[in-house]
Amino acid sequence: MTKQKISTVSAVMLTLSIVVSYITSSLPRTFINETKSATLLNIIYITMIVLFIILLFCKLLKKFPGLDLLDISKFLGGNTLRNIVGTLFIAYFIISSSIMLRNFCEGLVVVYYPLTNYIFIILMFIISIALTNRLGFQSTINTASIVFPLVLISAILLFCGNLDNFSFRKIYPVLGDGAYNTFVLGLKNIGAFGGICYLYFLPPMLKEPEKLKKIAIISVISTGFFILLCVGTLLFMFSFFTTTDEIMPLFSAARHIEFGTFFQRFESVFLLIWIISFCCYLSISCKFATHIFNKMLNLSDMRPILNIFIILIFAISLLPKNYAVSNFVETHIYRYLRIAVGFILGMTILILANFKKRKVGDKH
């Protein structure tokens, strides 16, 4: 995918850029709708579970240094299993990009461009992906390394700038609708950490593959902190988010920020940062899908495939009839797709491959 190896810092930023796209659209609202006042407790709980899964992931990967999930799948079940796994991840990357693109653009129409058809906004993103991918994957990584710190700063400003509007009593009752809803039903919120899917394919791309564990742990902790900030901002500010379907609620929170009489109307700056970050996410997803396809078929030129995937993202994003449908897909279907592919499929392959590795080792 890229001849230049990715540094440890860039790899962390790349992984976190994936998470930003979920959070800036509707993820915080979904969290609050389902776990109510226990949302912050649920996020901490989910973060600890994902951290345990990541530590297990790193331990399982030790027996396959420098290999990605495709290589491990080939070891486990030959080219057939490798191609099945590769196809599933390609479908996941393309479909997830399409769903997120549609919802993000629908949000932009509502909050900023009410007189513009969402198709034209989607086209602008599609054109930006096409142009970005012509510059090479390294340019996307460099952009993500610059943009994510700005996104994190915007989240911190969003939280600190609204402190006067907070009502911290909204964390009560601490367990929300009960322990079962918080700790059992709330397990489905693990899909918010879908960015770990990209870790499966990072080892061959890293300058220092031995630091994958460090990259993974930092990514999970940073993701948990980022989600905590964004969800906390909405939970403490808007009680009506638990009963309404507010589009891009973080943008609504940004409208309340004022630092004196001179620094006002920060939401436009925040939105610009989120848009650039979202473009990075789309480019990264498209490049990973292309990389997997190229590795499966060993193609010499990836550009035609890259263009086909970009067209697919555009076409799939137009399939939902309206925002209600696309939001339903993201909220009630896509999150389970993230869990099935990102956690269950990937970890199952690693566990079975380790068992096979142990048996093969015993025979020698």
Buried (B, 14 or more C-beta within 10 A) or exposed (E): BBEEBBBBEBBBBBBBBBBBBBBBBBBBBBBBBBBBBBBBBBBEBBBEBBBEBBBEBBEBBEBBEEBBBBBBBBBBBEEEBBBEBBEBBBBBBBBBBBBBBBBBBBBBBBBBEEEEEBEEBBEBBBEBBBEBBEEBBBBBBBBBBEBBEBBBEBBBBBBEBBEEEBEEEBBEEEBBBEEEBBBEBBBBBBBBBBBBBBBBBBBBBBEEBEBBBBBBBBBBBBBBBBBBBBBBBBBBBBBEBBEEBBBBBBBBBBBBBBEEEEEEEBBEBBBEBBBBBBBBBBBBBBBBBBBBBBBBEEEEEBEEBBBEBBEBBBEBBEEBEEBEEBBEBBBEEBBEBBBBBBBEBBBEBBBBBBEBBEEEEEEE
